[in-house]
Amino acid sequence: MSNVINASQLQNYVGKEVGVTDWIEVDQDRINQFADATGDHQYIHIDPERAAQTPFGGTIAHGFLTLSLLSMLSSMGGGIKLENTVMGINYGLDKVRFLNPVRSGSKIRARFVLESAEEKKPGHFLMKHKVTVEIDGVDKPALIAEWLGMTVVG
């Protein structure tokens, strides 16, 4: 399925999976860069030797790093895109749960289900996607989120 549709078709996709991304690796370099960008240098993220002594068995990605990767994952084919889009705006999140740590070196991908879509004013569509971030080879997902985006069409 192409994830680019006409706005008149939007309601046909509510309640349906509308995208699954490719796998991306969350390596230690990415984790370290996120720690530097946010100032969150907790040892479970950046100190492999010390983190190895924890129940995680090694370093893990920040939950907020995994969440922030939704923008990149979305650009890889997650979610619905409307024809004649002028811009998309991150509108926020209704719910986020961090369910399972992402170990350094793991691969993740996202599944997008369109939960709702509403034209708030002419050409401005508020869409809510339920996003599940999966970890390759692990049954329990890393996170689930209800992500809101405003798409403006011209």
Helices and strands as residue ranges (DSSP letters): E 4-5, G 7-13, E 17-20, E 24-26, H 28-38, H 43-46, H 48-51, H 63-68, H 70-75, E 81-82, E 85-98, E 106-121, E 124-135, E 143-153
